[in-house]
Amino acid sequence: MKIAIGSDHVGIELKPTIIEYLEELGHQVTDFGPFSAERTDYPVYGKKVAQEVASKNFDLGVLICGTGVGISISANKVHGIRAVVCSEPYSAKLSRQHNNTNILAFGSRVIGSELAKMIVKEWLDAEFEGERHGKRIEMIAEIEEENQ
């Protein structure tokens, strides 16, 4: 899979570990920044990654900030994005199975690198179950369309 990744200055320390792990799993990863620890704003990178995923240039995205919350909110403002912030693997897995999430976010101040890898693995290995969940995704898309 092609995966877009981004962070803010707080998430930049964890990002190389996640890139390396994704590549070990056989995925093609593109880093959308930042590329230094200089203070930056998470909405910039949440938007960049989300636009790449929404435009289908990438299959999925991963975002990292201090908590994962701000950067996921930013990503969710892009039409067609269903970003989830997770601090444990179970929610990550179910977010893919039930909500067909296309961006995973987490916080480098909340979880360590090994837990982050577990979350990423569960999220990537899960598949959307469709059926009753598909109807709900359609309902979410309708809300998105109404409020564009």
C-alpha positions as CSV (number, residue, x, y, z in Angstrom):
1,M,0.0,0.0,0.0
2,K,0.9,3.6,-0.5
3,I,0.8,5.4,2.9
4,A,1.1,9.2,3.5
5,I,2.5,10.2,6.8
6,G,2.8,13.6,8.6
7,S,3.2,15.1,12.0
8,D,3.9,18.3,13.8
9,H,7.0,19.2,15.7
10,V,6.0,17.1,18.7
11,G,5.4,14.0,16.6
12,I,8.5,14.3,14.6
13,E,10.6,12.1,17.0
14,L,8.2,9.1,16.7
15,K,7.6,9.5,13.0
16,P,10.9,7.9,11.7
17,T,10.2,4.8,13.8
18,I,6.7,4.5,12.3
19,I,8.0,5.1,8.8
20,E,10.6,2.3,9.2
21,Y,8.0,-0.1,10.6
22,L,5.6,0.6,7.7
23,E,8.4,0.0,5.3
24,E,9.3,-3.3,7.1
25,L,5.7,-4.3,6.6
26,G,6.2,-3.8,2.8
27,H,4.4,-0.5,2.4
28,Q,5.5,2.5,0.3
29,V,5.7,5.5,2.6
30,T,5.9,9.2,1.7
31,D,6.6,11.8,4.5
32,F,4.8,15.1,4.1
33,G,6.7,16.8,6.9
34,P,7.8,18.5,8.9
35,F,11.5,17.7,8.5
36,S,12.8,19.5,11.5
37,A,11.8,19.9,15.2
38,E,11.2,23.6,14.7
39,R,7.7,24.5,16.1
40,T,5.0,24.1,13.5
41,D,1.2,23.9,13.3
42,Y,-0.4,20.5,13.1
43,P,-3.3,21.6,10.9
44,V,-0.8,22.2,8.0
45,Y,0.3,18.5,8.1
46,G,-3.1,17.1,8.9
47,K,-4.5,18.8,5.8
48,K,-1.6,17.8,3.5
49,V,-1.9,14.1,4.3
50,A,-5.7,14.2,4.2
51,Q,-5.8,15.8,0.8
52,E,-3.4,13.2,-0.5
53,V,-5.6,10.4,0.8
54,A,-8.8,12.0,-0.3
55,S,-7.5,12.5,-3.8
56,K,-6.6,8.8,-3.9
57,N,-2.9,9.5,-4.4
58,F,-2.4,7.4,-1.3
59,D,-4.3,4.4,0.1
60,L,-4.1,5.5,3.7
61,G,-2.5,8.1,6.0
62,V,-0.9,8.2,9.4
63,L,-0.7,11.4,11.5
64,I,1.2,12.1,14.7
65,C,1.0,15.1,17.1
66,G,1.2,15.4,20.8
67,T,-2.2,13.7,21.5
68,G,-3.3,12.8,18.0
69,V,-6.5,14.8,18.6
70,G,-5.7,18.2,16.9
71,I,-4.2,16.6,13.8
72,S,-7.1,14.2,13.4
73,I,-9.6,17.0,13.7
74,S,-7.8,18.9,11.0
75,A,-7.7,15.8,8.7
76,N,-11.4,15.2,9.2
77,K,-12.2,18.6,7.8
78,V,-11.1,17.3,4.3
79,H,-14.0,15.9,2.4
80,G,-13.9,12.1,2.2
81,I,-11.6,11.6,5.2
82,R,-12.5,9.4,8.2
83,A,-9.6,9.9,10.6
84,V,-9.4,8.2,13.9
85,V,-7.2,8.9,16.9
86,C,-6.3,5.8,18.8
87,S,-4.2,5.0,21.9
88,E,-4.7,1.3,21.8
89,P,-5.0,-1.4,19.1
90,Y,-8.6,-2.6,19.7
91,S,-10.2,0.8,18.7
92,A,-7.8,1.0,15.7
93,K,-8.9,-2.4,14.5
94,L,-12.6,-1.7,14.9
95,S,-12.3,1.7,13.3
96,R,-11.3,0.0,10.1
97,Q,-13.8,-2.9,10.4
98,H,-16.8,-0.7,11.3
99,N,-15.9,2.8,10.1
100,N,-13.6,2.2,7.2
101,T,-11.2,4.8,8.5
102,N,-8.6,6.0,6.0
103,I,-6.3,7.9,8.4
104,L,-4.9,6.8,11.7
105,A,-3.7,9.4,14.2
106,F,-2.0,9.0,17.6
107,G,-0.1,11.0,20.1
108,S,3.6,10.8,20.8
109,R,3.0,12.2,24.3
110,V,0.4,9.5,24.9
111,I,1.9,6.3,23.6
112,G,5.4,4.9,23.0
113,S,6.9,3.5,19.9
114,E,6.1,-0.2,20.6
115,L,2.5,0.5,21.3
116,A,2.3,2.7,18.2
117,K,3.6,-0.2,16.1
118,M,0.9,-2.5,17.6
119,I,-1.8,0.1,16.8
120,V,-0.6,0.6,13.3
121,K,-0.4,-3.2,12.7
122,E,-4.0,-3.9,13.9
123,W,-5.3,-1.0,11.9
124,L,-3.6,-2.1,8.7
125,D,-4.5,-5.7,9.1
126,A,-8.2,-5.0,9.7
127,E,-10.6,-4.9,6.8
128,F,-13.9,-3.1,6.4
129,E,-16.7,-5.5,7.1
130,G,-19.3,-3.6,4.9
131,E,-23.0,-4.7,5.3
132,R,-24.6,-2.9,8.2
133,H,-21.5,-0.8,8.6
134,G,-21.6,0.2,4.9
135,K,-25.0,1.8,5.5
136,R,-23.6,3.9,8.3
137,I,-20.7,5.0,6.2
138,E,-23.1,6.2,3.6
139,M,-25.0,8.1,6.3
140,I,-21.8,9.8,7.4
141,A,-21.1,10.7,3.7
142,E,-24.6,12.2,3.4
143,I,-23.9,14.4,6.5
144,E,-20.6,15.5,4.9
145,E,-22.4,16.4,1.7
146,E,-25.1,18.3,3.4
147,N,-22.6,20.4,5.2
148,Q,-20.1,21.2,2.5
